[in-house]
Amino acid sequence: MPDNPKVDDFNSSPAFWRSQEMLLLQQVTALAGKSLAVEPVFKEMLHLLSELLGLNRGRIVLRDDDERGGTIRYAYGLTREEVALGHYALNEGVTGKVLAHGQVTIVQDIDKEPIFLGRMVERSKLPAGPVSFIALPIQIGQKTVGVLACHRIRMRARPLADDLTILRILATLAGQMLHLQSYIEEKTRALEQRNDLLTRALHADATRYGIVGTSPELLRAISELERVSSATASVLLLGESGSGKELFARALHLASPRSDKPFIKVNCAAIPDTLFESELFGYERGAFTGASAMRAGWFEQADGGSIFLDEIGELPLGMQAKLLRTLQEGTITRLGGKREIPVDVRLVAATNRDLAIEVARGQFRQDLYYRLNVIPIHLPSLAERRSDIPALAMHFLNRVNQANQRNISLTADAIERLQAHPWPGNIRELSNVIERVVLLADKSPLSAGDLEPFLSIGETVEEVRVQPVSSRPQAEPFMLSLPVRPYAPAGSHSADALQQALVQCGGNKSRAAQLLGLTPRQFNYRWQKLGL
């Protein structure tokens, strides 16, 4: 395209050029105000630079995704073939240097500048007289993301400084628009990801897993779970106690190709040390006193399906080695047996401990930790998914009402009070509070004030749990006055005996175990068996 003769009028006055500048800025800013898309604005900008100010063959070069150079994305006065040649490595030619260093560069005469590439436009297509080249960085913050460049005929009445001023303004505007575009694209991606999670949740129907809620944190965990459901690698569920690990483990099994095979759950905290091997791997007849018949262990029973080892941090070191061997070789050996039995089991493990810290302390095998940590999934605490509390509360309320033939309801401010509660015990605590409310409430509906006695019980329990042993009260606190369910005794200790020992020891289970002549694991085993 030939240079515009109108703006090459050597007798043009300063007033004429000012009017051209104002017209250009007015047109560009008006277009930018109508559309957030950069393409129409940048194209019109380059068009008006040529038509109104004689800054010809304008082009905007933007960095490539690999950050190794830039490419012409928008141009005016260049053919498609010429634009196709507009690729610049960092520090390649004038444009590449501006892209790399972010410095304005002015070439007074392109015929006398060695680093000017001149590969896009043949010199014969340019005016015969001296031709300048101006390149300015387009920046977002301190980062150069592009270059605004154009040709300029030197023999004109318009000062170079005026051209630089208008080009700086337009380069700044271009940077601002690119920054806004990047921000919008980032937000759009985030919204698309959230919509994708919602869509996945709707299509997957999370309720079929028994998981209630639609919070982004919950849906993200479900999405991660479904993405790895078809894999065979071990999955490690991480999260606070009471955050629903068993539900997620079962959901992983239901979403997998193994869904029609067994799902075996094992609470490692409830098994005494001496029974671990026989429970997990089974035993042969005569393996020990009382072993009158062969028994298949949990791994053998889970063959073809999934096994969920909850509280895996409670495994003794000796059993950790045997578990690692089973995971590596895909075989088990029953207690008292000599034959290796192949098993095809998907392991899902869960813990509320930081296993990396346990490894550092020597309480957990590093090789087993690496084996388990292939696919870690963090389960959000209830405090991280407060928007799910109303749905969860109504779910538990309906379930307990039906089970006990009651009709307790909650007011809106009661639901708000539940959402404001810290829930250190997570979903399990919420479920327990709702159960107490339904069983003990003497009216309906219940307001926020009516819930306070039930919530304060949980808060007091939490305070006892976190207090240092030396500062805990030794007198009988409120827990002794709570109604204790009539559980049958297990072994030589009743539920009441275990609870009283725990209260006497200020909530310290290890001390309570010592008081009763039990090991901590035996205490936990009885505690779990009694459903406390």
N, C-alpha and C positions, 0 to 999 in steps of 0.2 A: 504494500500500500504506500503510495507516494506521500511525502510529508505535506501537511496541510499548509497551503500557501497563505491562507488568510492570517494565520498567527505568525507568519514570518515577515509581516509588514514591519520594516526597520524603523518606520516613523511612528509606531504605536506609542501612545502616551502612557504614563504610569496609571492614570485614571482608568484607561481601557483595560489594562492588566488587572487592576483591582476588581473591576466589575466582572472580569472573567473568573477570577479566583472566588469571588463571592457566589457567583452562579454555580460553580463547580461544588463548593462546600454545601450550598443550599440543596442541590440535587442529591448529593451523596448522603447527607445526614437525613434528608426526608425519606429516602429509600431505606436507610438503615432503621429508621423509626417504624416503618411499616412491616418489615420482615426481619426475623432473627436469622434467616439463612444468609450465609456469607457469599454464596456464589453470585446472585444478582447484584449485590452491592459492589463486590470486587470487580466484576465485569464492567459495570457502569463507571466505576472509579477510573479504570484504565482507559475506557472509551473517552471520558471527558478530559482526562489529562492530555490525550492526543488532540482532540477536537478544539478544546478551549485554550490550552497552554502550549501546544506544540511539543509536548514531551511524548515522543513517539515510541512505538513498539514496547509498550509497558508490559511487564510481566510480574507475577507474584509466584515466587518459589517457596515451597513449604518443605520442612524436613520430612524425610522418609521414616517409616515406622521403625526401621532398624537403626536410625540415628546416625548412619554412616554418610549421609549426604542429603541432597534435596532435589526436587523435581518441579518443573513449571506446572502449576495447577490452573492458573488463570492468565490469560494474555489478550492483548488487542494489537492488531496490526501485524500479526505473525501467522503464517500458514500452518496447517496441521503438521506438515512435514517438518517445518522449522521448530514447532513446539515439541515434536517428538524427540528432537535432539537435546532438549533442555534438561539433561540430567547432570548433576554436579556432585562430585565427591567433596568432602570437607577439604578446604584449602586448594581446591582445583579452580584456577582462574579467579577472576575478580569476585564472581558470585560465591564461589566456594569459600573464599577467604572471609567474606562478610558473614557468611553462614557460620563459619567456625569461630570467628573472633568478635562479631557483633559491632564492628566499627564502620561508620559511614565511609564510603570510598568514591572518589570522583576521578575519573579518567578524562583529562582535558582533551586528549586527541587519541582515539583508539588506534590510529595507525602507528603511533609512537610508543605504545605501551606493550612491553613484551608478554606480560601475563594475561592480556586480554585475548580470549580464545578466538572469538570471531567465527565460531563454527556454525552458528545458527543462521545468520544472515550474510549472504555473500556481499563483499564490499562494493561490488558493482551495482547492487540494489540500493545503496545508500547515497546521499548527496555527495557531490564532488568535493565540497569544502570540508573543513575540519568538523568532526562529529565527536561529541562527548558521550560518556556513559556514566550514569549516576546509580549507585546501589546503596540502599539503606536497610538496616536490620529491622525486622519485625519481631518485637519482643513481648513475652508474657513474664512479668516480673523481671528477673535478671537473666532469663533464658532466651536465647535467640531461636525462634521457631520458624523464621522465614526471611525472605528478602524481597523488597520492593525495588525494582530496577527499571530504567528506561534509557532511551537515546535522547540526546539533545544537540540541536544544531547550534554551534557556537556563535555564528555571525548573526546575532539578533540583538534588538534593543533592550530585551528583558534581562535584568541582572540575574546572575547565577544564584545569588543569595536568596532572591525571591522564590526561585524554583525549589531550592533546598527547604525553605520554610514551609511551603505547601506540601512538599513530599514528606517532611517530618510529621506534619499533622495527619496526613493520610496513613502513614506507617503506624502511628500511634492508634488511630481509629481501627486499622486492620488488626493490630494486636489485641485491642479490647474486644473486638467482635470474635476473634478466634478463642479468646479466653472464655467469653460468654458461651460460645458454641461448645467448648470442651466441658464447661460446667453443666450445661443442659444435657449433653450426651451422657455424662456421668450419672446425673440424676435419673435420666431416662433408663439407663442400664439398671440402676438400682431398683426402679419401679418395675421394670420388666422382669428382673430376677424375683422380686416379691410376687408379682403376678404369676410367674412361672411356678413358684412354690405353692401359691394358692390353688392354681390349676392342678398341679400334681396332687395336692391334698384332696381336692374335690374328686379327681378321677380315682385316686387311690382309696378314698373314703376311709380316713384315719380311724373312724369309729369302729370299722371292722377289726381293727387291732385292739379295740378297747381303750384307745388313747383319746382323751377328751381335750379339745382346744384348737384354736386357729392362730395363735400368736406366731409372728415371724420366727422367733427363736425355736419354737416347737416344730414348725413346719420345716425349718432348715434341718433339724435333727432327723425328722422323718425322711426328708429328701435324701440326706446322706445315707441313711439306713437302706432305703430302697435301691440306691445306686450300687451298693456293694452286696445286695442280697444274693445275687447269683454267683458271687465269688466263693472260693473255698477257704480263703485265708481267715485266720482268727480275727475276731472283732473284740475290742476292749471298750466297754462302756464306762465312761468316767462321769462322775457327778456326785453331788452330796447325797447323804443317806436320806431315803424317802422320796427321791426324785423320779421313781418309776422305772428302775432298771429292768426289773423282771418283765414289765409290760413291753419295753422296747426289745428285750431279748426274744420274747415270744413273737413280736411283730416282725423282727428280722427273719425268724423261722417261717412265719406265715407267708412272707413276701418272697421266700426262696423256693427253688425247685424241690426242696426237701419237705415242703409243707404237709405232704401226706404221710410223712415218716414221723417217728417219735420225737417229742420234745421233752427232754429230761432236765429238770432244774435241781440244783444242789446248792444248799447253803453251807459254804465251807466253815462259817463261824459256828455252826451248830453241831459239828462233828468232832468228837473227842479225838485226840492225836492217835490213839491206839486203833481207831476204827477206820481211819482214812483209806488205807490201802484196800481193805476188804469192801468198803462202801463203793469206791471208785472202780476197782478192777475185779471185784468178786472173789470167791474162794472155792477151792476144791473140797470135796468131802474128806474129813479127817485133817484138814489144815490146822485146826486148833480144837481145843476142848469145846464140845457143843456143836461143831460143824458136822451135823449128821447127814447133810446133803449138799450137793453143789449149788452155788448161788451165783448168778450172773451179776456183775457189778453195773454201775450206772453207765459207764462207757459202752459196755457190751449191749445194754438195753437200748442205748441211743443209736446203735448201728444204722447207718443210712440216713439219720436225722441230725438233730442238733442237741448239744449239751450246754447248759447254762451254769457256769460256776460263779455263783455270787460270792462276794467278799473273798476274792481269790488271794488277797493279801494275807489271809489267815492260814494259808497252807504252810505246814512245817517244811523246813528246807529239804528234808529227806524226800518228802512227797513231791516237792517241786522238781527234783531231778527225775523222778519216775514219770511225772506228767510231761516233762520236756521230751523224754525218750518216746513216749506214746505219740506226741505231736509230730516228732521227726520221722518216726518209722511207721506210724499207722498201725501199731500192734499193741496188745496188752497181754499180760501174763497174770492169770488168777493167783491169788495167795495160795501157796502150797502146790502150785502147778508148775510144770516145766515146758508146756507147749505155748508157743506164741500164737495169739489169736488175732487175725486182721480185723480192724474196725474202720469204718468210713464214717467219721463224725466231724461235723462243723462245730468248732468251739466258740462260744460267746462267753466272755469273762466280764466281770464287773467289780469295781472297787470304788470306795470313797476316799482311799488313801492315795498319796502321791508315791507311786511305786518307784519313781526315780530316786526319791529320798530314801525309801526302804532299801534300794540297791546300794546306795552310798553307805548306809548303816550296816550292811551285811545281812539284812533280814530277808532279802529277796534276791534270787539268782538273776544275774545280769542277762545271761543267755535266754532264760525263760521270759524275762521282761521284753527283750527284743522280739522274741517269737510272738508274744501276745500283742505287742504294740504295732502290729502291721497296719491295722485299720482302727485308729482310735476315734471314738465318737463322743463328743461332750454333750451330756444331757443338761438342759438348762434347769436351774433351780426355780422354785415357784416364784421367788422374788424377781427373777428375770423374765417371767411370763405372766405378769399381773393381769393382763387383759384376759387371761384364761380363767381367772378365779371365779367370776360369776358363773360360767358354764360348769366348772368343776363343782362348785358349791351346790348348784341345782341338781347336778348328776348324783352327788352323794345324798342330798336331801331326799330326792325321789326314791333312791334305792333303800335308804334306811326307813323312810315312811312306809313303804310297801312291806318291808320285812317285819315291821313291828306294828302294822295296822294303825299308824298314826297319820295326822294331817297337819304337820307343823310347816309354816311358811315364814319367809323372811321379807322384810320391807326393803325398799331401795336403799335407805341409809344403812341398813344392816349389811347389805352386799358391799356398799362402799367401805364400811368398817373392816370387812374381811379383806378387801383389796389393800387397805392401808396397813394391815398386820404384817410383821416381818417374816413370819413362817419359817423359823429356823429348822423345823422338822419337815418342811416341804409338803408334798401332797399327802403323805401319810399323816402328818399332823392335822392338815385341813380335814381329812376324812374322819379322824378321831374326834375333832372338835364338833363336826356336824353330827356325828353319832351321839355324842354326849348331849348336844342341844336337843335332838329329837327325843331321846330317852328321858331327859330330865325336865324339859320345859313344861310349864303348867299353863301356858296360854299360846295363842297364835292370832295374828302374826307377831314375830319378834322384831323389835327395833334394834338399833345399834347399841343402845344402852342395855338392852336385855342380854346382849352377847358378851358384855364386859366380864362377868364372872367366869364364863367359860374360857375366854381368851386369856384372862389373868392367870388361870391355872397353868396353861402352857408356858406363859412367860416366867412363872415362878420355877417351873421345872427346868427351864433353860438356864435361869440364873444359878440354880443349884449345880447344874451340869458344868458350867464354865468357871465356877468359883475355885480358887486354889483350895487344896484339902485343908490346909491350916486355918483358912478363914471360914469354912463351912460350919454351920451350927450343928451341934451334937444333940441338941434336944429334939424331941419328936416334932417334926414340922407338919404342915398341912397334909402331906401325902398319906399319913396314917389314917386320916379321917375320910379319905376318898373311898367310895364303894369299890370293893374288890370283887371281880367276877368269880363265881364259884367253880374255879377250875379244879380238876382232879389232881391230886399230888402226883409228881413224877419222881420216882426214886424215893429218897428219904427226906426230901425238902418240898414243902408246899409253896404255892405262889405267894401266900402271905409271909412265909418265912424268908423267901428271897427278897420280897419288897421291904420287909422290916430291916433286914441286914443291909440293904442298899441305902436306906434312909439313915440308919445308924452310922454308916461310913460316909455320909455326906455325898452320896451319889457316885462314889468310887467303886466300880465293879471288882477291881482286883482286890481291894481291901475287904469287900463284902464276901468274895470267894474265900479268902483266908479265914474270915470269921466263921464261915460254915464248914471249913475243912475241905474246900474244893479248889481245884485249879481254875484259873480264869476261863479256860476253854470249857470246863465242865459247868461252870456257872452260866456261861453264855448258852451252852447247849440246853440246860434246863429252862433258862429264861425264854429261849426261842420255842421250845416244846410247849411251854405253858401259854404261849401267845401273848407275852407281856410286852 
